[in-house]
Amino acid sequence: MQLTQIKQITGTLTLKTGLHIGACDLLKLFGGAPDSKTEHLVKDIGPTRLSFWDCALNPAWLESIRKRNLLSTEAKSENSINRIAGVADNPRFTERVIAGAEFDFRLSLKVVDGEDLLPLLLRGLKLLEADSLGGSGSRGYGKVEFKNLALDGQAVQLPDDPFAVAA
């Protein structure tokens, strides 16, 4: 294949002064770090709606691995390759939770003035399943799956397609 042409797109990019409704909803969920120029947003958006709690290992899962004489963590060794010298370089060890570990997950969602931010939160959790939690996701670390989700004791399902936006 022969390259015959390179097309360039030029123009001017200007950010609009108003915030997109989705950006405001994200700020409502997670909060922001306003400065003196954006203090008005704090009044408009209000308090942070999400509170995340510690995720302890599920006691039943922990007992099941102990019965099988397994450890709940493992040491993973890694290095980089010096391609010029052809040798391993920079050895390092990371302790990580073993694959299949189960955690008890809990968060609180505050509802202000009857707003419904739950669909956005569920979309975010589904997107997290498609990505990873924490660092080294490209190495397979931090892959998560949410199971048995419940909202005030009632079962809740994550959306099949987190990119589909409800009309």
C-alpha positions, 0 to 999 in steps of 0.5 A: 500500500502506498501513502498518497495523501495526508489530510489535516483538520484545522480549526479552533476549539473553544470550551463553552462556558456552561457545564454539560449536564453530565459533567454536573451530575458527575460532580454531584456524585463525586464532588469537585475541587472548586477554586475562587472562580468556581465557588458558585458551582458548590452552591449549584451542585451541593454536597457530594452524593457518594460515600464509599466504605471499606471493602473487606474480604467476604468472610465466607470466601475467606473461610473457603480458601483457608479450608483449602490451605490457600493464601488470600494474597500472592507475590507477583514478580515483574521486570522490564527488559533492556532491549539493547543488552538483552537482559532483565532489568529493574526486578520488582515484587507486588503483593496482590489479592488472588484472582477470584477474591470476593469483597463485601462492597458498600456505598451510600448514595445521598438523594437531594431534592428527589434527583435520580443519579442511580442510573449514572452510578450503575453505568459507572460501575458497569464501565469499571467492570470493563476497565480495572480498579487501581493501577496496572490494569494493562497487566490484568490487575484490578479486574472486578465484577459486581455481583448480588447488588442490592439497593435498600435490600432490593436486587439491582442490575447493572445495565447491559450497555453502559454506553447507551443513554436513556432518552 
